[in-house]
C-alpha cells in the first residue's frame, strides 16, 4: 500500500467501526454541533401555561377530572432526522425499557409525537411536525373537533363553523391513540376554508423542536 | 500534501455539518450543505479520501442505529458524481454547481416528489444554499491544490 493512501484507509476502517458498532459517538458529535436556542429561557413556564390551558379546556369538556396515567419513562433525545422529508427524533429508551410502537411521547405535558420504530435500547419518534402525523383534536373550552395534520407548519382542518374558535385557544388530543386532553399547541390565524364549509387554522407551539432534549414516553 | 488536502476537506465538511444542523434545529429547514461539500470534494479528492469524508458525514448525520434508504442514497450520490464529472462538458466549477443542483433535485424527487410541485420555494432555497456553499468549498479546495 502506498504511504499516502494509508491515512484515509485507516480513517475509513475507524469510521466504519464507529458507524456499525458505536453509532452513539456520531449522535454525541451531532449534539456537539447543535445550538441550544433559548434553552431554559421561560421554556418551563411556557410548557406549564399550555398544560394548564389544556387542563381548563378539558375540565370544561368532561364532567369529571381524568387522572393522569402513570407509567411514563423519561428519555434523552440523541439525534434528529437531518433532511426535509420526515421529522423524527431518536431517544435513548427502547424495547428493553418497555417502549412500544405507537406509544405517545410528551415534551413536558405537551404531546410531541408517537413511537414509530423501536430498537433494543433506542426508539424513533415521529413528531407532530412530520407530514405523516395526524390525529383528531379538540379546540378550546367548547371542545369543537378538528383534524390535526402534521408537517413543518402543522394545520387544523375540518373545523365546523360553530361553535366559534379564537386565536390562542388550546388544541388538544381527542384521539383514542393518545391520552385524552393532551395539549398540542394553540390556535393561530383561524380562517374559513377555501370552500367556506369549514374553518382551518395553523398552530402556535410553546417550544422549538431544537429545544427538546428530554421527553416522556408512555410505557 | 494529500493529508493537508484531506484535512481541509474535513474542515469544510465539519463546517457544513455545523451549518446544516444549526439551521435545521433552529429554523426547521434542512439544507444539503453536507452533500454540496462532498460533491465539491469529488473534484479534488481521491476515492479513498472521498469515502473517508462520506463516512464521517454518515457517522454524524445518521439519526438511528440502522441503515436507511436516505443515508444510502446520500452516500452513493458523491461516488456517482466522482465518475459522472468526467463526462460533463463544462469547466469543473460549473460542473460542480450543476452536479450539486442535480443531486438536490434528485434527492427530493426520490424521497418527496410532492415538494417539487407544492413547496418549490423550499427546493429552491435548498438548491441555492447548497450551490453557494458548494461553490465556496470548490474554490477553497482549488486554492489549496
Interface residues (C-beta under 8 A of the other chain):
Chain A: X4 X5 X7 X8 X9 X11 X12 X15 X16 X18 X19 X23 X25 X26 X27 X29 X30 X33 X34 X35 X37 X79 X80 X81 X82 X83 X84 X85 X87 X88 X89 X90 X117 X119 X122 X124 X129 X131 X152 X208 X209 X210
Chain B: X1 X2 X3 X6 X17 X18 X20 X21 X22 X24 X25 X26 X28 X29 X30 X46 X48 X49 X51 X52 X55 X56 X58 X59 X60 X61 X62 X63 X64 X65 X66 X70 X107 X108 X111 X112 X115 X122 X126
